């Protein structure tokens, strides 16, 4: 009897070890395919679209990092704008290298996020969303008001490019940057701090009752999310070479929210899937690009109604529908 139990435990252990490497293997294959895209015939325009996907994947994933603590910010694009304008102005006016502007932009965006997050940490749900929305609008108005250093209404022109604007070099740089950012965000979410943030999301009163400093953890989540938003913004500035306040307004935040919601806000892979879908579909059906907002709204409505957990839950839903169909078929045959 004991030998049989030991055998079963060994089988379960081996199965668990095999399953442990399934997801990393799948992610590795996906990264390898993306790395081979320029080699197997990716056009310059396709590489351009993929670079934009990488930038907004960082932005959408960092937005989700804030939401795991129960906060729903509506100023995330504004923090991307802070990173973009800090990197752009430092590059244009002071001649700083992108090696310096990337970390400086990320740190300043995180610092501003934590400073603003301190008074906002007492706000809940709708009130937090409204407060962050007003802050985002304020950031855009400040950029307009500064004038010449930011370019005002005309935008900032003349930002230093990366790798002499070599498209393939930019592609590999942003692919590597995205992979590193996603690994960092994944480790943050699934470490002790991330688990604490999820506990606060479930019930902040219970978390506070066991001694968790709820406000500090919320501020930390905002700081981490804004840090990576600043990286995404700096990447956008150095790649696009021209930035304008309209690129980081409330409309841009709504797109980031849609990327996360359509992909699946409860899953780490959700914003990644949502960003790829919403950016690539209009390019595939380029003749319908003018209807992109309507297509995205329709897709959002379908996902909310049929897949509340987002597109990332589609394989599980198909599996459950298939199992239900087989079960009903067996019942009908038996009767």
N, C-alpha and C positions, 0 to 999 in steps of 0.2 A: 504493500500500500504506500509506504513512504517513498519507494523508488518511483512509483507512478506519479506521486505528487511532485517529486524533484524533477522528473522529466517534463511535466506540465509547466513548472516554473521556468525551466530552461528554455522551453519552446516560447513561452510568453516573453522572456527576456530577449531572446534572439529576434522575435517579431518586433518588439519595441525598439531595439537597436536599428533594425532595418528601416522602420517607419521614421526614425529620427533623422535619417539622411535623405528621405524622399523629397521634402520641401527644399532643402539646400541644393539638391541635385537639379530639381526643376528650375530654381532661380538661376543656377549656374548655366544651365542650357540656354535659358532666355537671354542672359547677359552675353553668352558666346555668340548667339544668333545676331544680337544687336551689334556686337563688335565686328561681325563679318559683313554687315550691311554695306559699307562702302566698297568692300572687296567684290561682292557678288552683284554689283551693278546699281547701287543706290544713286539716284540722280542728285545733283546739287540741291534742287528744290526739295526733294524728299529728305535729304539730310538737314536742311533748314527747318522743316516741319518737325523732325524728330528732336532737334535741339530745343525748339520751343516746348515740345512735350516734356523734355527732361527738366527744363526750368520750372514749368508749372507743376510737375510732379513733386518737386521739392517744396513748392509753395503750398500745394494741397495737402501733402503729408504733414507738413509742419502745422497747418491749420488743424488737422485732426489731433495732433499731439496736445493742443490746448483743450480740445473738446473732451478728451478722456477724463478731465477733472470736473466735468459738468458745466463748463463755461462755453458759450457760443459767441465768439467774437465776430463782429461785422466790420472790422477795420484791418483785416489781414493784408489786403492789397496795399493799404496805406503803409504798412511796415515794410512791404517789398519796395514801395516807393522811397521810404527813408533810406533803405540800403542802396537803392539805385542812385539816388541823388547824392548821397555821401560819396559813393564810389566814383560817380561821374564828375562831381565838382573837384574831388581830390585829384582825379586823373587829369582833368582839363586845366584847372587853374594852378595846381601845385606840382603837376608832373609826376605824381606818385605812380609807382608800378602797380599793376593788378595784384602782384604778390602781397602788397601792403593793403591795397584798397579792399580786397575781399574780407580779410579778418577784421579790419577797422569798421567796415560797414556792418558786418554781422554783430560785432560787440556793441556798437552804438545803438543799433536797432534793438538788441536785447536789453540794453540799459534803459532806453526810453520805454520799452515795453514793461519792464519791471517797475519803473517809477510810476507810470500811469496805472499799472496793475495794482499798486498798493491801495489807492482809494477805491478802485473798482472791485477789489477782492471781497468787499462786503455786499456787493450787489448780486442778485440771483436772476437766473433765467432771462425773462424779457427785459428787465431793467439793466442787466449787464449788456445784453445785445444792443439796447438803445444807447447806453453810455459809450460803448465802443464805436457805434455808428457815428455819433456826433464827433468823437475824437478823430475818426478817419476823415470826416468832412473838414474838420479843422486843419488837419495836416495838409490837405490839398489846397486850402485857402492860404495857408502860410507859404507854401511853395509859390503860389501865384504872387503873393505880396512881396516876397524877397526881391524879386526883379532880376537884375542882370546876373548875379551869381548862379541862379537856378534857371535862367532863361525865361522866367515868368510864364505868360500865356503861350509864348512861342515854343517853349521847351528848350532843353539843353542839347546843344549840337557840338560835336567834336570830341566825344569821349574816346579814349584810347582803346583800340581793338586788341584782340588776343591773336597771337601767332600770325601777325600780318594778314588777318582775316582769311587764313587758309581754312576752307570749309571742312575738310576731313580732320584737320588738327583740332578745330573747334568741336567737332562731333565727338571725338574720342575724349577730349577734355571734359565736356559736359556729361558724357556717359560715365566716366570715372567719378566725377564730382557727385553725380546723382546716386551712384552705388554707395559711395562713402557716406553721404548724408542719410540714405535710407538705413544703412547698417547702424549708424549712430542713433537714429530715431527709434529703430527696432530695439536696440539694447536699452535705451532709456525707458521705453514703454514696458519692457518685460523684466526690468530690474526691480529692486525693492521700492524705489521711488514711484515708478509707474504703477505698481500694485497698490501703493498707498493712494495715488491719485484716483484710481478706479474705485477704491473703497469710499473716498470722499464723494465721488459721483453717485454711488449707490445710496449713501445716506451721510451727509455731512454732520448731522447731529450725533449719530452713533460714532463716527470717526473722532469728533471732538471729545466725546465722553470717555474715550480710551486714551486720551492724551495726545492725539495728533494735532499739530498746529495747522489747521485747515487753511488759514489765510496765507501762510508762508508757502505751502505747497502749491496753492493756486498761482501765486506770484511766480514761483519757479517754473511752472508749466508755461506761463505766458512768456517768461524770459527765454526758455528753450525754443518755443515755437517761433518767437520773433527773431531769434538768432539765425535760424535756418531760413526764415523769410527774408532776412537781410542778405544772406548768401544768394538766394534766388534773385533778389532785386539787383545785386551787384553783377551777377551773371548776365541778367537781362541788359543792363547798361553797357557792359563791355562787349556784348555780342551785337546788340542793336545799334550802338554808337550814337543813337538819338533817343532821348527820353522826353516824355511830356506828362504833365499831371493827369491827363485823361486816362493814361494807361494804368493808373493806380487808384482810380476813384471807386465809388460804390458799385458801379457796374462790374468792374474787375473782381471785386470781392464776391459778388453774386456768382460769377463764373467759377471761382474757387470753391464756393459752397456747393454748387451743382456738381463739380467734379467729385467731391467727397460723397455727396448724398447719392448720386446715381451709381457710383462704384460700390458704395457700402461704407457707412460711417463707423460701423461696429468692427470692421476688419481692417487690419493694417494694409492689406493689398487693395482695399476699396478705392482710395484716392488715385492709386496708380492706374487701375483699370478704367476708372471714370475719366481720367485725364486723357488717356490714349483714345478712348471711344469718342469723346466729345471733340477732340482736336482732329483726329484722323478721318472721322466719318464725313465732315464737310469737304475734306480734301479729296476723298474717294469719289464723292458725288459733287464735283466742283460746280456743275451747272446749277445745283440747288443751293449754292453757298449763301445766297441772299436770304434763304429761308432757314438758315442755321439756328437762329433763336427759337423759331417755332418748332423745329425738329427737336431741339434740346428740351423745350418745355413739354412736348408730347412724350418724349422718352422719359422725362422725370415723372410725369403723371402715370405712365405705364408701370414704371419701376415702383413707385410708391404704392400703387394699387395691387400689383401682382407679386412684387418682390420687395417687401418692406426693408429687408436687410441689404438691398442693393444687388447689382449685377454679379457681385462676387458669390452670392448665394445660389446662382443659377444652376450649377452642377448638382448641388444638394436637392434643389427643387425638382430637377429632372429625374433624379434618382428616386425621390419620394413619390413622384407622379407615376413612374414606371412600376415601382413596387406596389402601389395602390391599384394600378391597372391589372397587374398579375394576380393580385389577391382577389379582385372582383371577378376576374376571368375564372379562377379556380372555384370560386363560390357558385358562379353560374353553371359551370360544368358539373359540379357536385349535385346541384339541385335538378 
